Amino acid sequence: MRMLDLLTKVLIVTVFISSFSLAQDIPNPGFENWTGNNPDGWFPNNPPTGTPPISPNSNAHSGSLCAQLEVVDLGGFPFPPVLSSGEDGLGFPVSQRYEAVNGYYKFAPQTGDFFDVAVQMWEGGIQGTLIGNGFFSTNAATTDWIQFFTPINYTGPGTPDWCTVLFLVGINQSLGGVALVDDLRFGGATGVDLLENGLVHKQFELSQNYPNPFNPSTNIEYSIPEESFVELKVYDVLGNEVASLVNEQKQAGVYRAEFTADNLPSGMYFARITANEFTKVVKMILLR
């Protein structure tokens, strides 16, 4: 079982009693405020002694500081960093049906490391009903700040009142993997029109891939407001199909597909989606 799965189960079964206040934004979203090695509004898994896996770093995307997550040595074993939202790691109140949690990251992995972001939306608090999940994962190194998008897929029409956000560097029994995180924010609230059955109506959309330029992998997000047969394909500049990413019936929701161009040359490529009568194309640049 991956560590993220275990941590998610721990969050679900943790006993937590709270009175909900007015909704607030993501706590300390730019990681500017710290008490020692603890970012205010967040819960790091820093042990009482030794090198902390979570610490402030001045190499920020904006402002003065960002959060550093580093795989450190703990008693002769690699100890992975985990950073959870809320002073107790159990999240914070919200009042809208946000589409995504976005932010910026840098990642310097060791072999086999991965950087994960997990978002959960709850109705009735963390002991209530889990109505939305978002997940972002990468194992690609980057020395530049890259924006990540964590689209939230909802299972029904409810409005969340609690949110948990978790960052993790997973390991393959090695030390030294480092991720930097900064400038978090929510995406826009989901839905504009309500249908008669109470389901939230969203538009068909194909978003610009990220990162872009990319090497060798990139993410392509799309949303569909109703059950549709979806085709998502990638073409080169000559119109040749080089990849078929999606070719199946999909329920309404927001989705992310990964395109990996291991054996393709540098250049411009096109991602094209067809869903019902909707068609859109975005340009992508592979830069080796």
C-alpha positions as CSV (number, residue, x, y, z in Angstrom):
1,M,0.0,0.0,0.0
2,R,1.4,3.4,-0.9
3,M,2.0,5.8,2.0
4,L,-0.6,8.2,0.6
5,D,-3.3,5.6,0.8
6,L,-2.5,4.8,4.4
7,L,-2.5,8.5,5.4
8,T,-5.9,9.0,3.7
9,K,-7.3,6.1,5.8
10,V,-5.9,7.7,8.9
11,L,-7.6,11.0,8.1
12,I,-10.9,9.3,7.5
13,V,-11.0,7.4,10.8
14,T,-9.5,10.1,13.0
15,V,-11.9,11.4,15.7
16,F,-12.4,15.1,15.3
17,I,-15.0,17.4,16.9
18,S,-15.2,21.0,15.8
19,S,-17.6,23.9,15.5
20,F,-17.5,25.3,12.0
21,S,-16.7,29.0,11.7
22,L,-17.0,31.2,8.6
23,A,-15.1,29.7,5.6
24,Q,-11.5,30.8,5.1
25,D,-9.0,30.6,2.4
26,I,-6.2,28.0,2.4
27,P,-4.2,28.7,5.6
28,N,-0.8,30.5,5.1
29,P,-1.0,29.8,1.3
30,G,2.4,31.4,0.6
31,F,4.2,29.8,3.6
32,E,5.4,33.2,4.7
33,N,4.6,32.6,8.4
34,W,6.5,30.0,10.5
35,T,7.1,29.1,14.1
36,G,10.5,27.5,14.0
37,N,10.2,24.7,11.4
38,N,6.4,24.6,11.6
39,P,4.5,26.5,9.0
40,D,1.6,28.3,10.6
41,G,-1.8,26.7,9.8
42,W,-0.1,23.4,8.8
43,F,0.9,20.2,10.5
44,P,4.4,18.9,9.6
45,N,5.6,15.4,10.5
46,N,8.8,16.8,12.0
47,P,10.3,14.6,14.7
48,P,11.3,16.1,18.1
49,T,15.0,15.7,17.3
50,G,17.2,15.5,14.2
51,T,16.9,17.2,10.9
52,P,13.3,18.2,10.2
53,P,11.8,17.0,6.9
54,I,9.7,20.1,6.8
55,S,11.4,23.5,7.0
56,P,11.3,27.0,5.5
57,N,13.3,27.8,2.4
58,S,14.1,31.2,1.0
59,N,14.1,30.0,-2.6
60,A,10.4,31.1,-2.9
61,H,8.2,31.4,-6.0
62,S,7.1,34.8,-4.6
63,G,7.5,36.5,-1.2
64,S,10.3,35.6,1.1
65,L,9.7,31.9,2.0
66,C,8.3,28.6,0.7
67,A,7.9,25.2,2.3
68,Q,10.7,22.6,1.8
69,L,9.9,18.9,2.0
70,E,13.0,16.8,2.2
71,V,13.7,13.1,2.7
72,V,16.0,13.0,5.8
73,D,17.9,10.5,7.8
74,L,16.1,9.3,11.0
75,G,18.0,6.7,12.9
76,G,19.7,5.4,9.9
77,F,16.6,5.2,7.7
78,P,15.1,7.6,5.1
79,F,12.2,9.5,6.6
80,P,9.7,11.0,4.1
81,P,8.2,14.4,4.6
82,V,4.4,14.8,5.0
83,L,2.7,18.2,5.3
84,S,-1.0,18.4,6.2
85,S,-3.3,21.4,6.3
86,G,-4.6,22.7,9.6
87,E,-2.8,23.2,12.9
88,D,-3.6,19.6,13.8
89,G,-3.3,18.2,10.3
90,L,-7.1,17.7,9.9
91,G,-8.0,20.5,7.5
92,F,-9.9,23.8,7.6
93,P,-13.4,25.1,6.8
94,V,-14.7,26.1,3.4
95,S,-18.1,27.1,2.0
96,Q,-17.8,26.7,-1.7
97,R,-17.5,23.9,-4.2
98,Y,-14.1,24.7,-5.5
99,E,-12.9,23.2,-8.8
100,A,-9.2,22.7,-7.8
101,V,-6.3,23.4,-5.6
102,N,-3.4,25.0,-7.5
103,G,0.1,26.0,-6.6
104,Y,3.8,26.0,-7.6
105,Y,6.5,23.4,-6.9
106,K,10.1,22.4,-7.6
107,F,11.2,18.8,-7.3
108,A,14.6,17.3,-7.1
109,P,13.9,13.5,-6.7
110,Q,16.2,10.6,-6.0
111,T,15.6,7.5,-8.1
112,G,12.1,6.3,-7.5
113,D,10.9,9.3,-5.6
114,F,7.5,11.0,-6.3
115,F,5.8,14.2,-5.2
116,D,2.1,13.9,-4.4
117,V,-0.7,16.4,-3.6
118,A,-4.0,15.1,-2.3
119,V,-7.2,17.1,-1.7
120,Q,-10.4,16.0,0.0
121,M,-13.7,17.9,0.3
122,W,-16.1,16.9,3.1
123,E,-19.7,17.7,3.8
124,G,-20.4,17.7,7.6
125,G,-16.7,17.9,8.6
126,I,-14.0,15.2,8.4
127,Q,-16.3,12.7,10.1
128,G,-19.1,13.5,7.7
129,T,-19.3,12.6,4.0
130,L,-16.4,12.7,1.6
131,I,-17.8,14.2,-1.5
132,G,-14.7,15.3,-3.5
133,N,-11.2,14.1,-4.2
134,G,-8.3,15.7,-6.0
135,F,-4.9,14.2,-6.7
136,F,-1.7,15.3,-8.4
137,S,1.5,13.2,-8.7
138,T,4.8,13.5,-10.5
139,N,8.2,11.9,-10.5
140,A,9.8,14.4,-12.9
141,A,12.6,16.6,-11.7
142,T,12.4,20.4,-12.3
143,T,14.7,23.2,-11.4
144,D,12.2,25.8,-12.3
145,W,9.0,26.7,-10.5
146,I,6.1,24.7,-12.2
147,Q,2.4,25.3,-11.6
148,F,0.5,22.2,-10.5
149,F,-3.3,21.7,-10.8
150,T,-5.2,19.4,-8.6
151,P,-8.7,19.2,-10.1
152,I,-11.4,18.0,-7.6
153,N,-13.8,15.4,-8.8
154,Y,-17.1,15.5,-7.0
155,T,-19.4,12.5,-6.5
156,G,-22.6,14.4,-6.0
157,P,-24.3,17.9,-5.8
158,G,-23.4,18.7,-2.1
159,T,-21.6,21.7,-0.9
160,P,-18.4,21.0,1.1
161,D,-17.7,22.7,4.5
162,W,-14.3,21.1,5.2
163,C,-11.2,20.6,3.2
164,T,-7.9,18.7,3.7
165,V,-4.8,19.2,1.7
166,L,-1.7,17.0,2.0
167,F,1.7,17.1,0.4
168,L,4.1,14.1,0.4
169,V,7.4,13.1,-1.0
170,G,7.3,9.3,-1.5
171,I,10.6,7.4,-1.5
172,N,12.4,4.4,-2.8
173,Q,14.6,3.8,0.2
174,S,16.9,6.8,-0.6
175,L,17.8,10.1,1.1
176,G,17.9,13.6,-0.3
177,G,14.8,14.0,-2.4
178,V,13.5,17.6,-2.0
179,A,10.3,19.3,-3.0
180,L,9.5,23.0,-2.6
181,V,5.9,24.2,-2.5
182,D,4.5,27.8,-2.6
183,D,1.6,30.1,-3.5
184,L,-1.4,27.8,-3.1
185,R,-4.9,28.9,-4.1
186,F,-8.3,27.5,-4.8
187,G,-9.6,27.4,-8.4
188,G,-12.9,28.9,-9.2
189,A,-16.1,27.6,-7.6
190,T,-17.7,24.8,-9.6
191,G,-20.9,25.3,-11.4
192,V,-22.9,28.2,-12.6
193,D,-26.4,26.8,-13.5
194,L,-28.3,24.3,-11.6
195,L,-30.2,21.6,-13.5
196,E,-33.7,20.5,-12.3
197,N,-32.3,17.3,-10.8
198,G,-29.9,19.4,-8.6
199,L,-26.7,18.4,-10.4
200,V,-24.2,21.2,-11.1
201,H,-23.8,22.2,-14.7
202,K,-20.3,22.7,-16.0
203,Q,-19.0,23.5,-19.5
204,F,-17.1,21.2,-21.8
205,E,-13.5,22.3,-21.6
206,L,-10.0,21.3,-22.6
207,S,-7.4,23.1,-20.6
208,Q,-3.8,24.0,-21.7
209,N,-1.4,21.2,-20.8
210,Y,1.0,21.6,-17.9
211,P,3.9,21.9,-17.8
212,N,4.4,23.4,-21.2
213,P,7.0,23.2,-22.7
214,F,7.4,19.6,-21.3
215,N,10.0,16.8,-21.3
216,P,9.0,14.0,-21.5
217,S,5.5,14.1,-19.7
218,T,2.7,16.6,-19.4
219,N,-0.8,16.7,-18.0
220,I,-3.9,17.4,-20.0
221,E,-7.1,18.3,-18.1
222,Y,-10.6,18.3,-19.5
223,S,-14.2,18.6,-18.1
224,I,-17.5,17.3,-19.3
225,P,-20.9,18.4,-18.0
226,E,-22.7,15.2,-18.9
227,E,-22.0,11.6,-19.6
228,S,-20.3,11.5,-23.0
229,F,-18.1,9.4,-25.2
230,V,-14.7,11.1,-25.0
231,E,-11.8,10.9,-27.5
232,L,-8.5,12.6,-26.5
233,K,-5.8,12.2,-29.0
234,V,-2.4,13.8,-29.7
235,Y,-1.1,14.6,-33.2
236,D,2.1,15.9,-34.7
237,V,2.4,18.9,-37.0
238,L,1.8,16.7,-40.1
239,G,-1.5,15.5,-38.6
240,N,-0.3,12.0,-37.7
241,E,-1.9,10.5,-34.6
242,V,0.9,9.8,-32.1
243,A,-1.1,8.9,-29.0
244,S,-4.7,8.0,-28.0
245,L,-5.1,9.0,-24.4
246,V,-8.9,8.5,-23.9
247,N,-11.4,6.6,-26.0
248,E,-14.3,5.6,-23.8
249,Q,-17.6,6.7,-22.2
250,K,-17.1,9.0,-19.3
251,Q,-19.4,10.3,-16.5
252,A,-19.7,14.1,-16.0
253,G,-16.6,15.4,-14.2
254,V,-13.1,16.8,-14.4
255,Y,-10.4,14.5,-15.6
256,R,-6.6,14.6,-16.1
257,A,-4.7,12.5,-18.7
258,E,-0.9,12.2,-18.9
259,F,0.9,12.2,-22.2
260,T,4.5,10.8,-22.2
261,A,6.6,11.4,-25.3
262,D,9.5,9.1,-24.6
263,N,10.2,8.2,-28.3
264,L,9.1,11.4,-30.0
265,P,11.4,14.3,-31.2
266,S,11.2,17.8,-30.0
267,G,8.6,20.0,-31.6
268,M,5.0,21.1,-31.6
269,Y,2.1,18.7,-30.9
270,F,-1.6,19.1,-30.7
271,A,-4.0,17.6,-28.2
272,R,-7.6,17.3,-29.6
273,I,-10.7,16.4,-27.6
274,T,-14.0,15.3,-29.0
275,A,-17.0,14.8,-26.7
276,N,-20.6,14.8,-28.1
277,E,-20.5,17.9,-30.4
278,F,-17.6,19.6,-28.6
279,T,-14.2,19.7,-30.2
280,K,-11.1,21.7,-29.1
281,V,-7.4,21.6,-29.8
282,V,-4.5,22.9,-27.7
283,K,-0.8,23.3,-28.8
284,M,1.9,21.6,-26.8
285,I,5.7,21.9,-27.1
286,L,8.1,19.0,-26.4
287,L,11.5,20.5,-25.6
288,R,14.3,18.1,-24.9
